Every structure is written in structure tokens, then in C-alpha cells.
Amino acid sequence: MKKLLAVLTIVCCFGVTAAFAADGGALYQKRCANCHRDGSESSKAGGDVVLKGQSVQEIEMKLTGYKDGTYGGAKKKTMERMVGKLSPDEIKALAGYIGSL
Ligand code: HEC
């Protein structure tokens, strides 16, 4: 019975995560905020970049660039790993969110 409950909990949590997959704000909190905080400050973990104030187009161009290898600085390997898992829809949602900060 305990096992069944554990399985149900896992299935349930993943279901909730999937529902928020294209929600830029939720996605940002989950995948990006560890390093970039709320986007308004630079931190070492976040590559000393400030995301706040950049336009939707800029962010989308940079994220796409990390994905296809046409953008990046000294620590681009970190971001290449981050965006490797994102779908084009998720990149759009994240750019929309960051652009609105
Ligand atoms: C493990 C820490 C870490 C996580 C998590 C992370 N980033 Fe980054 N991010 C960095 C670092 C380091 C850089 C600087 C990379 C470089 O030198 O090009 C960076 C750079 C960027 C840039 C380029 C900014 C500029 O002006 O050049 C954008 C945009 C960005 N991150 C967005 C995101 C988004 C969106 C997510 C979530 C999907 C994310 N990051 C998750 C560490 C992280």
C-alpha cells in the first residue's frame, strides 16, 4: 500500500510539472532561478550576467544561440547544457517571461 501511494505521488507530481511546461514563470523558477536568482542581479553561478532589462527578442536569440552553438561566452558550456533540454515552445515561454521582468 505504501508503495502504491509513493507511485501515485510521483505520477501526480510529474503530471503537474507537465501542465506547467510552457509556463515561462514556473519554468524559470524551476530551471533557471538557482543560478540567475530573480534575474535582476549578477551572480557568479549565473555567469555575472543580468537578465532583467533584456528584450524578449534578445533572450530568445541568446537561448537559441546556446542551443545551436552560435552564441556564448566563457561559460557557455553551462548554458548549452541548460537549453539542450528545452523545446522551442519552452524557449519562447522563457523569453517572454524574462523579457517582462
Ligand atoms: C548552473 C547555473 C545556470 C542555470 C541553472 C542557468 N543558467 Fe543561464 N547562464 C549561466 C552562466 C554561467 C551564463 C554565462 C554563459 C556564458 O559565458 O555565455 C548564463 C547566461 C545566460 C544567458 C545569456 C545572458 C547574456 O546576456 O549573455 C541567458 C539568456 C540565460 N543564461 C538564461 C537562462 C535560462 C532561461 C535558464 C533556465 C532555463 C538558465 N539561464 C539557467 C548559468 C546558468
Backbone and ligand atoms as CSV (ligand in chain L), in Angstrom:
chain,resi,resn,atom,element,x,y,z
A,1,MET,N,N,0.831,-1.206,0.000
A,1,MET,CA,C,0.000,0.000,0.000
A,1,MET,C,C,0.867,1.259,0.000
A,2,LYS,N,N,1.919,1.248,0.819
A,2,LYS,CA,C,2.831,2.390,0.866
A,2,LYS,C,C,3.468,2.618,-0.493
A,3,LYS,N,N,3.807,1.476,-1.124
A,3,LYS,CA,C,4.471,1.550,-2.424
A,3,LYS,C,C,3.536,2.213,-3.443
A,4,LEU,N,N,2.272,1.777,-3.403
A,4,LEU,CA,C,1.288,2.310,-4.328
A,4,LEU,C,C,1.147,3.824,-4.134
A,5,LEU,N,N,1.105,4.237,-2.890
A,5,LEU,CA,C,0.993,5.671,-2.596
A,5,LEU,C,C,2.181,6.436,-3.161
A,6,ALA,N,N,3.381,5.871,-2.992
A,6,ALA,CA,C,4.588,6.518,-3.487
A,6,ALA,C,C,4.513,6.664,-5.001
A,7,VAL,N,N,4.076,5.616,-5.677
A,7,VAL,CA,C,3.976,5.660,-7.147
A,7,VAL,C,C,2.962,6.723,-7.568
A,8,LEU,N,N,1.825,6.718,-6.867
A,8,LEU,CA,C,0.786,7.698,-7.194
A,8,LEU,C,C,1.308,9.131,-7.020
A,9,THR,N,N,2.067,9.341,-5.951
A,9,THR,CA,C,2.608,10.672,-5.692
A,9,THR,C,C,3.524,11.105,-6.826
A,10,ILE,N,N,4.386,10.175,-7.265
A,10,ILE,CA,C,5.327,10.508,-8.340
A,10,ILE,C,C,4.567,10.850,-9.624
A,11,VAL,N,N,3.599,9.982,-9.966
A,11,VAL,CA,C,2.823,10.212,-11.186
A,11,VAL,C,C,2.117,11.559,-11.114
A,12,CYS,N,N,1.549,11.835,-9.957
A,12,CYS,CA,C,0.807,13.072,-9.762
A,12,CYS,C,C,1.714,14.286,-9.925
A,13,CYS,N,N,2.883,14.259,-9.314
A,13,CYS,CA,C,3.802,15.410,-9.390
A,13,CYS,C,C,4.266,15.653,-10.807
A,14,PHE,N,N,4.558,14.573,-11.523
A,14,PHE,CA,C,5.023,14.766,-12.897
A,14,PHE,C,C,3.910,15.350,-13.754
A,15,GLY,N,N,2.677,14.929,-13.458
A,15,GLY,CA,C,1.538,15.459,-14.196
A,15,GLY,C,C,1.437,16.960,-14.017
A,16,VAL,N,N,1.614,17.420,-12.802
A,16,VAL,CA,C,1.532,18.852,-12.503
A,16,VAL,C,C,2.653,19.596,-13.217
A,17,THR,N,N,3.869,19.023,-13.181
A,17,THR,CA,C,5.015,19.652,-13.846
A,17,THR,C,C,4.743,19.804,-15.337
A,18,ALA,N,N,4.188,18.745,-15.941
A,18,ALA,CA,C,3.943,18.780,-17.378
A,18,ALA,C,C,2.950,19.885,-17.727
A,19,ALA,N,N,1.955,20.077,-16.857
A,19,ALA,CA,C,0.938,21.084,-17.122
A,19,ALA,C,C,1.538,22.493,-17.145
A,20,PHE,N,N,2.651,22.671,-16.430
A,20,PHE,CA,C,3.274,23.984,-16.370
A,20,PHE,C,C,4.435,24.125,-17.353
A,21,ALA,N,N,4.608,23.115,-18.197
A,21,ALA,CA,C,5.804,23.050,-19.042
A,21,ALA,C,C,6.020,24.308,-19.878
A,22,ALA,N,N,4.934,24.897,-20.394
A,22,ALA,CA,C,5.130,26.056,-21.252
A,22,ALA,C,C,4.826,27.364,-20.522
A,23,ASP,N,N,4.754,27.289,-19.191
A,23,ASP,CA,C,4.563,28.487,-18.380
A,23,ASP,C,C,5.941,29.057,-18.043
A,24,GLY,N,N,6.296,30.161,-18.701
A,24,GLY,CA,C,7.643,30.708,-18.559
A,24,GLY,C,C,8.059,30.977,-17.123
A,25,GLY,N,N,7.156,31.540,-16.330
A,25,GLY,CA,C,7.490,31.882,-14.953
A,25,GLY,C,C,7.806,30.648,-14.120
A,26,ALA,N,N,6.964,29.624,-14.247
A,26,ALA,CA,C,7.170,28.398,-13.475
A,26,ALA,C,C,8.443,27.697,-13.923
A,27,LEU,N,N,8.640,27.683,-15.222
A,27,LEU,CA,C,9.830,27.047,-15.794
A,27,LEU,C,C,11.101,27.754,-15.315
A,28,TYR,N,N,11.027,29.062,-15.277
A,28,TYR,CA,C,12.180,29.852,-14.829
A,28,TYR,C,C,12.512,29.518,-13.380
A,29,GLN,N,N,11.484,29.482,-12.522
A,29,GLN,CA,C,11.715,29.178,-11.107
A,29,GLN,C,C,12.364,27.813,-10.940
A,30,LYS,N,N,11.938,26.894,-11.775
A,30,LYS,CA,C,12.390,25.517,-11.636
A,30,LYS,C,C,13.793,25.308,-12.206
A,31,ARG,N,N,14.052,25.882,-13.378
A,31,ARG,CA,C,15.283,25.542,-14.092
A,31,ARG,C,C,16.348,26.628,-14.080
A,32,CYS,N,N,15.987,27.858,-13.800
A,32,CYS,CA,C,16.927,28.963,-14.013
A,32,CYS,C,C,17.246,29.747,-12.743
A,33,ALA,N,N,16.289,29.819,-11.822
A,33,ALA,CA,C,16.436,30.730,-10.674
A,33,ALA,C,C,17.590,30.343,-9.749
A,34,ASN,N,N,17.961,29.064,-9.739
A,34,ASN,CA,C,19.096,28.632,-8.925
A,34,ASN,C,C,20.331,29.469,-9.208
A,35,CYS,N,N,20.561,29.750,-10.459
A,35,CYS,CA,C,21.769,30.490,-10.842
A,35,CYS,C,C,21.478,31.964,-11.103
A,36,HIS,N,N,20.346,32.254,-11.739
A,36,HIS,CA,C,20.071,33.638,-12.145
A,36,HIS,C,C,19.215,34.405,-11.136
A,37,ARG,N,N,18.869,33.747,-10.013
A,37,ARG,CA,C,18.033,34.397,-8.984
A,37,ARG,C,C,16.770,34.955,-9.625
A,38,ASP,N,N,16.412,36.196,-9.315
A,38,ASP,CA,C,15.196,36.734,-9.930
A,38,ASP,C,C,15.515,37.485,-11.220
A,39,GLY,N,N,16.742,37.373,-11.692
A,39,GLY,CA,C,17.116,37.969,-12.970
A,39,GLY,C,C,17.649,39.384,-12.857
A,40,SER,N,N,17.537,39.978,-11.667
A,40,SER,CA,C,17.902,41.390,-11.553
A,40,SER,C,C,19.327,41.607,-11.045
A,41,GLU,N,N,19.973,40.530,-10.596
A,41,GLU,CA,C,21.329,40.702,-10.083
A,41,GLU,C,C,22.276,39.748,-10.807
A,42,SER,N,N,23.542,40.127,-10.838
A,42,SER,CA,C,24.510,39.207,-11.406
A,42,SER,C,C,25.083,38.373,-10.272
A,43,SER,N,N,25.328,37.118,-10.558
A,43,SER,CA,C,25.943,36.243,-9.553
A,43,SER,C,C,26.990,35.407,-10.264
A,44,LYS,N,N,27.908,34.885,-9.496
A,44,LYS,CA,C,28.960,34.070,-10.087
A,44,LYS,C,C,28.368,32.856,-10.779
A,45,ALA,N,N,27.432,32.188,-10.084
A,45,ALA,CA,C,26.808,30.984,-10.655
A,45,ALA,C,C,26.087,31.311,-11.954
A,46,GLY,N,N,25.557,32.521,-12.045
A,46,GLY,CA,C,24.814,32.922,-13.231
A,46,GLY,C,C,25.698,33.593,-14.281
A,47,GLY,N,N,26.989,33.437,-14.182
A,47,GLY,CA,C,27.885,33.942,-15.221
A,47,GLY,C,C,28.022,35.457,-15.200
A,48,ASP,N,N,27.651,36.100,-14.085
A,48,ASP,CA,C,27.743,37.557,-13.967
A,48,ASP,C,C,26.949,38.298,-15.031
A,49,VAL,N,N,25.872,37.681,-15.510
A,49,VAL,CA,C,25.017,38.386,-16.463
A,49,VAL,C,C,23.724,38.814,-15.762
A,50,VAL,N,N,23.171,39.941,-16.167
A,50,VAL,CA,C,21.892,40.406,-15.632
A,50,VAL,C,C,20.846,40.217,-16.729
A,51,LEU,N,N,19.842,39.418,-16.446
A,51,LEU,CA,C,18.838,39.117,-17.469
A,51,LEU,C,C,17.773,40.200,-17.541
A,52,LYS,N,N,17.464,40.783,-16.391
A,52,LYS,CA,C,16.419,41.809,-16.349
A,52,LYS,C,C,16.801,42.977,-17.247
A,53,GLY,N,N,15.830,43.483,-18.000
A,53,GLY,CA,C,16.092,44.621,-18.869
A,53,GLY,C,C,16.377,44.214,-20.309
A,54,GLN,N,N,16.617,42.935,-20.525
A,54,GLN,CA,C,16.841,42.478,-21.897
A,54,GLN,C,C,15.483,42.180,-22.550
A,55,SER,N,N,15.414,42.396,-23.847
A,55,SER,CA,C,14.131,42.224,-24.523
A,55,SER,C,C,13.841,40.747,-24.797
A,56,VAL,N,N,12.572,40.475,-25.079
A,56,VAL,CA,C,12.149,39.121,-25.420
A,56,VAL,C,C,12.987,38.584,-26.583
A,57,GLN,N,N,13.180,39.447,-27.620
A,57,GLN,CA,C,13.931,39.020,-28.804
A,57,GLN,C,C,15.379,38.684,-28.467
A,58,GLU,N,N,15.998,39.543,-27.617
A,58,GLU,CA,C,17.392,39.301,-27.224
A,58,GLU,C,C,17.534,37.952,-26.522
A,59,ILE,N,N,16.647,37.710,-25.553
A,59,ILE,CA,C,16.730,36.470,-24.777
A,59,ILE,C,C,16.490,35.263,-25.673
A,60,GLU,N,N,15.509,35.378,-26.554
A,60,GLU,CA,C,15.204,34.251,-27.434
A,60,GLU,C,C,16.393,33.967,-28.360
A,61,MET,N,N,17.005,35.054,-28.876
A,61,MET,CA,C,18.148,34.902,-29.759
A,61,MET,C,C,19.306,34.227,-29.013
A,62,LYS,N,N,19.536,34.621,-27.759
A,62,LYS,CA,C,20.653,34.066,-26.989
A,62,LYS,C,C,20.407,32.601,-26.625
A,63,LEU,N,N,19.182,32.297,-26.185
A,63,LEU,CA,C,18.888,30.908,-25.816
A,63,LEU,C,C,18.983,30.003,-27.040
A,64,THR,N,N,18.442,30.466,-28.164
A,64,THR,CA,C,18.532,29.680,-29.395
A,64,THR,C,C,19.996,29.541,-29.804
A,65,GLY,N,N,20.757,30.618,-29.586
A,65,GLY,CA,C,22.181,30.605,-29.934
A,65,GLY,C,C,22.970,29.599,-29.112
A,66,TYR,N,N,22.626,29.485,-27.827
A,66,TYR,CA,C,23.300,28.488,-26.989
A,66,TYR,C,C,22.978,27.098,-27.516
A,67,LYS,N,N,21.748,26.964,-28.011
A,67,LYS,CA,C,21.307,25.650,-28.467
A,67,LYS,C,C,22.022,25.248,-29.759
A,68,ASP,N,N,22.164,26.196,-30.701
A,68,ASP,CA,C,22.800,25.809,-31.968
A,68,ASP,C,C,24.283,26.210,-32.043
A,69,GLY,N,N,24.827,26.684,-30.921
A,69,GLY,CA,C,26.271,26.942,-30.872
A,69,GLY,C,C,26.722,28.254,-31.495
A,70,THR,N,N,25.791,29.192,-31.727
A,70,THR,CA,C,26.162,30.467,-32.350
A,70,THR,C,C,26.282,31.599,-31.329
A,71,TYR,N,N,26.042,31.314,-30.044
A,71,TYR,CA,C,26.151,32.360,-29.031
A,71,TYR,C,C,26.808,31.801,-27.780
A,72,GLY,N,N,27.489,32.674,-27.045
A,72,GLY,CA,C,28.009,32.250,-25.750
A,72,GLY,C,C,29.338,32.865,-25.408
A,73,GLY,N,N,29.609,32.961,-24.106
A,73,GLY,CA,C,30.868,33.479,-23.617
A,73,GLY,C,C,31.700,32.364,-23.003
A,74,ALA,N,N,32.541,32.734,-22.039
A,74,ALA,CA,C,33.489,31.791,-21.439
A,74,ALA,C,C,32.790,30.613,-20.759
A,75,LYS,N,N,31.580,30.843,-20.256
A,75,LYS,CA,C,30.889,29.773,-19.528
A,75,LYS,C,C,29.720,29.214,-20.321
A,76,LYS,N,N,29.815,29.268,-21.624
A,76,LYS,CA,C,28.665,28.850,-22.431
A,76,LYS,C,C,28.313,27.379,-22.275
A,77,LYS,N,N,29.294,26.542,-21.910
A,77,LYS,CA,C,29.013,25.097,-21.721
A,77,LYS,C,C,27.867,24.900,-20.723
A,78,THR,N,N,27.865,25.711,-19.653
A,78,THR,CA,C,26.811,25.602,-18.642
A,78,THR,C,C,25.453,25.839,-19.279
A,79,MET,N,N,25.341,26.901,-20.057
A,79,MET,CA,C,24.048,27.235,-20.651
A,79,MET,C,C,23.682,26.276,-21.777
A,80,GLU,N,N,24.697,25.763,-22.482
A,80,GLU,CA,C,24.388,24.796,-23.540
A,80,GLU,C,C,23.696,23.577,-22.939
A,81,ARG,N,N,24.149,23.194,-21.715
A,81,ARG,CA,C,23.530,22.060,-21.038
A,81,ARG,C,C,22.095,22.418,-20.644
A,82,MET,N,N,21.875,23.653,-20.214
A,82,MET,CA,C,20.541,24.083,-19.766
A,82,MET,C,C,19.549,24.090,-20.923
A,83,VAL,N,N,19.920,24.682,-22.034
A,83,VAL,CA,C,18.964,24.830,-23.130
A,83,VAL,C,C,18.814,23.565,-23.964
A,84,GLY,N,N,19.771,22.645,-23.810
A,84,GLY,CA,C,19.707,21.393,-24.572
A,84,GLY,C,C,18.400,20.655,-24.342
A,85,LYS,N,N,17.829,20.823,-23.140
A,85,LYS,CA,C,16.609,20.082,-22.793
A,85,LYS,C,C,15.349,20.875,-23.112
A,86,LEU,N,N,15.481,22.111,-23.554
A,86,LEU,CA,C,14.290,22.945,-23.769
A,86,LEU,C,C,13.750,22.811,-25.185
A,87,SER,N,N,12.423,22.766,-25.292
A,87,SER,CA,C,11.787,22.745,-26.609
A,87,SER,C,C,11.681,24.199,-27.100
A,88,PRO,N,N,11.475,24.393,-28.415
A,88,PRO,CA,C,11.304,25.763,-28.928
A,88,PRO,C,C,10.176,26.511,-28.210
A,89,ASP,N,N,9.102,25.800,-27.868
A,89,ASP,CA,C,7.989,26.421,-27.140
A,89,ASP,C,C,8.421,26.899,-25.763
A,90,GLU,N,N,9.233,26.074,-25.100
A,90,GLU,CA,C,9.707,26.442,-23.763
A,90,GLU,C,C,10.655,27.643,-23.845
A,91,ILE,N,N,11.478,27.692,-24.870
A,91,ILE,CA,C,12.389,28.835,-25.054
A,91,ILE,C,C,11.568,30.114,-25.254
A,92,LYS,N,N,10.517,30.007,-26.066
A,92,LYS,CA,C,9.637,31.174,-26.299
A,92,LYS,C,C,8.989,31.632,-24.987
A,93,ALA,N,N,8.495,30.653,-24.214
A,93,ALA,CA,C,7.828,30.978,-22.950
A,93,ALA,C,C,8.812,31.634,-21.976
A,94,LEU,N,N,10.031,31.122,-21.916
A,94,LEU,CA,C,11.039,31.683,-21.016
A,94,LEU,C,C,11.437,33.085,-21.459
A,95,ALA,N,N,11.615,33.261,-22.762
A,95,ALA,CA,C,11.995,34.584,-23.277
A,95,ALA,C,C,10.895,35.589,-22.968
A,96,GLY,N,N,9.641,35.160,-23.130
A,96,GLY,CA,C,8.516,36.040,-22.830
A,96,GLY,C,C,8.520,36.455,-21.370
A,97,TYR,N,N,8.801,35.499,-20.503
A,97,TYR,CA,C,8.814,35.790,-19.065
A,97,TYR,C,C,9.973,36.725,-18.719
A,98,ILE,N,N,11.176,36.385,-19.173
A,98,ILE,CA,C,12.364,37.189,-18.816
A,98,ILE,C,C,12.236,38.606,-19.392
A,99,GLY,N,N,11.694,38.694,-20.598
A,99,GLY,CA,C,11.510,39.997,-21.232
A,99,GLY,C,C,10.540,40.893,-20.473
A,100,SER,N,N,9.712,40.278,-19.628
A,100,SER,CA,C,8.715,41.063,-18.883
A,100,SER,C,C,9.195,41.428,-17.479
A,101,LEU,N,N,10.408,41.018,-17.136
A,101,LEU,CA,C,10.903,41.280,-15.768
A,101,LEU,C,C,11.134,42.764,-15.537
L,1,HEC,C1,C,24.021,26.198,-13.428
L,1,HEC,C2,C,23.760,27.657,-13.484
L,1,HEC,C3,C,22.804,28.173,-14.538
L,1,HEC,C4,C,21.483,27.802,-14.743
L,1,HEC,C5,C,20.678,26.764,-13.987
L,1,HEC,C6,C,21.008,28.629,-15.842
L,1,HEC,N1,N,21.987,29.494,-16.259
L,1,HEC,FE1,FE,21.815,30.924,-17.691
L,1,HEC,N2,N,23.765,31.367,-17.522
L,1,HEC,C7,C,24.661,30.755,-16.649
L,1,HEC,C8,C,26.025,31.166,-16.953
L,1,HEC,C9,C,27.289,30.695,-16.229
L,1,HEC,C10,C,25.914,32.081,-18.055
L,1,HEC,C11,C,27.044,32.764,-18.831
L,1,HEC,C12,C,27.367,31.838,-20.007
L,1,HEC,C13,C,28.362,32.394,-20.997
L,1,HEC,O1,O,29.508,32.664,-20.625
L,1,HEC,O2,O,27.967,32.562,-22.182
L,1,HEC,C14,C,24.486,32.193,-18.364
L,1,HEC,C15,C,23.963,33.004,-19.368
L,1,HEC,C16,C,22.633,33.116,-19.692
L,1,HEC,C17,C,22.074,33.991,-20.698
L,1,HEC,C18,C,22.853,34.952,-21.585
L,1,HEC,C19,C,22.815,36.332,-20.999
L,1,HEC,C20,C,23.634,37.319,-21.778
L,1,HEC,O3,O,23.258,38.500,-21.757
L,1,HEC,O4,O,24.623,36.916,-22.404
L,1,HEC,C21,C,20.737,33.795,-20.718
L,1,HEC,C22,C,19.714,34.495,-21.592
L,1,HEC,C23,C,20.442,32.779,-19.733
L,1,HEC,N3,N,21.609,32.398,-19.115
L,1,HEC,C24,C,19.183,32.292,-19.468
L,1,HEC,C25,C,18.940,31.172,-18.672
L,1,HEC,C26,C,17.668,30.494,-18.611
L,1,HEC,C27,C,16.412,30.920,-19.353
L,1,HEC,C28,C,17.831,29.431,-17.766
L,1,HEC,C29,C,16.809,28.374,-17.388
L,1,HEC,C30,C,16.368,27.520,-18.471
L,1,HEC,C31,C,19.207,29.449,-17.287
L,1,HEC,N4,N,19.843,30.508,-17.869
L,1,HEC,C32,C,19.730,28.560,-16.366
L,1,HEC,C33,C,24.325,29.873,-15.615
L,1,HEC,C34,C,23.101,29.224,-15.504
